[in-house]
Amino acid sequence: MELEILLQIAGSSLRLATPLLLACLAGLYSERAGIFDIGLEGKMLAAAFMAGAVAAVTGSAWVGLLAGIAASMVLSLIHGLASITLKGNQLISGVAINFLASGLTALVGQNWFHQGGQTPQLTAGGRFLALELPLTETLAPIPVIGPIYQHLISGHNILVYLALAAVPATWWVLFRTRFGLRLRAVGENPGAVDTAGISVVRLRYAAVLICGLLCGIAGAYLSTGMAAGFVREMTAGKGFIALAALIFAKWRPWPALGACLLFGFLEAIGIRYQGITIGSIVIPVQFMQALPYILTVVILAGFVGKAVPPKAGGRPYVKER
Amino acid sequence: MNTSLPRWVDLGLIPALNLTLAFLVAGLVVVFIGENPVQALRFLVVGSLGSSYGIGFTLFYATTFVFTGLSVAIAFHAGLFNIGGEGQAALGGIGATLVCLAVPWPHWTLALPFALLGAGLFGAAWAFLPGYLQAKRGSHVVITTIMFNFIASALVVYLLVNVMKVPGSMSPETRNFAPGTHLPFMHEMLGAIGITVAKTPMNLSALLALLAAFLTWVLIWRTRLGYEMRAFGFSEPAAVYAGIDPVKITVIAMVLSGAMAGMMALNVVMGFQHRLVLDYVGGAGFVGIAVSLMGRSHPLGVVLAAILFGILYQGGAELAFEMPNISREMIVVIQALVILFTGALENLVRIPMQRLFARSRTRAA
């Protein structure tokens, strides 16, 4: 019984951590290349809307996913144009993208479906459903291992596994390929990369587009994986929490997984235990809801060691003349 | 290449062109939705400026945006991007409400200074921690203030539902303030001197907002503190080298910024609603970002930009009524486009301008 509850919480943590993880890795590529991105939230929201809307119209979750990725990448290109080509302020661009996504999803959503900004409830084909991995039935009777396999390892949708696979993939790309080396270099010392005859602009655009791709998957997961349709403002600050997780993880892929699982766990606890009583003190629901945000502040306050961002982060690269 | 531009181009032409671009794109969005943008613009202008009723509402909204816009501008001068106006204003509402409910005020002239203090202190307190954490621990103020917005929202819900609600009532709002705290409405004030205008929520706070804009100008350009803030915002290492304490400036700038955001409560809570309702801020804190960017963080620019956004808010409400296809979120889209074009994509216009003027200068020489 105890094990079952534990496994349910663990499974739900994993599902809640998935969008954070995808967004966190998205930010990792962008920030490692020296482009700060506080527009993760907006990109996810736009992707969630497009994925939900297109999946509702076509009945296919996969087409929805592609539409979500496309929406997110368009916003990425705007961010790239502002912060790479036009050397504008990256924070302001990110804020603008967040508002743009918030306004457009509500406006277009209301116009398209007339359901108060929501997309229609998705049917089975329009969603990414939980997969049952092979051998679940076979292993089920075995104590401990059976339930763990059934509830924690099996039983998630494909995007959850994709997000998990993206962690080693990101590590490999960043630390074991030439592209990754250059990408990291461009975030630390773009002048050196330029001197070596490699295009800073192209590398940074590549990073920003990968960021858009991952945010797109994260958004699609929200509306077609976790929920059955888009709801207004459904990202609810997840993009910012992902950024905090990124700082917590000190811009490294494996710690990012840990940080996102921690935030997922907190959210899972908050959802499961709406009112906790400790002794005679009742902890209000609102406190549980605010907990991930409070923890984000605590983590950012650096009570977990100093986080040093990529050196050239946030600054546009101006070629010497 | 000499990249300096004449003042009128820098402060007049470029913002005007950026704004035009933002509105052109907004017009495209309207076309995409399937409505006539020219017709939409007509509804917007007539709804906001076509009557004393419309103008009163426009200036009521503008008053709020002056406070939140100045809030962003003050922090901006010190190089800080305070996105927490929404949460700071929410807390300011709590502060003003506590003052108004705690004492049976005989007259608003007595209540006003204390409510001002309450709103300002609560708003400042909510900005203090992000400022302090940025200065001391290096946690970026952009993310912490966003987090504080979420935390403030949860806190206000808790307070309104569990503590400050009228006992037995279902709706999460406080009881009405005593009439002794109500700020005079503009139509009452103008009526007293013989001018009849329509009844609108516009109140005395509009004048307070102008005063706040003036005081902000004095602070930024006529005091030592303001000089230190600008120096710090311009170049942190240089300011530190000159003996300016970075912790002090960061914290003071954030606290002043938060206080300014909190004071919007005077306009909405004390001047109009006369009670605290859930989410009374309604996005005004975020509008402040667009207002400040558009106004170039100059108090006069902020006032003008606030009036423009007042027009958008009031006109947008009328527009949503006339053209149901264009919901109120259109305002958020316009706001985003204004931030995008006047803030992030500013160089879209600036770089060609610089080329143009550099060329004409070489030709003249």
Interface residues (C-beta under 8 A of the other chain):
Chain A: I38 I78 L81 A82 S83 L86 K87 G88 N89 Q90 L91 I92 S93 V95 A96 I97 N98 F99 L100 S102 G103 L104 A106 L107 V108 Q110 N111 G117 G237 F240 L243 A244 I247 P284 Q286 F287 Q289 A290 Y293 I294 T296 V297 L300 A301 G302 K306
Chain B: V29 I33 G34 F81 I83 L129 L133 R137 G138 S139 H140 V142 I143 T144 I146 M147 F148 F150 I151 A154 L155 V157 Y158 V161 N162 F286 I289 L293 N325 I326 S327 E329 M330 I331 V332 V333 I334 Q335 A336 L337 I339 L340 G343 A344 L345 E346 N347 L348 I351
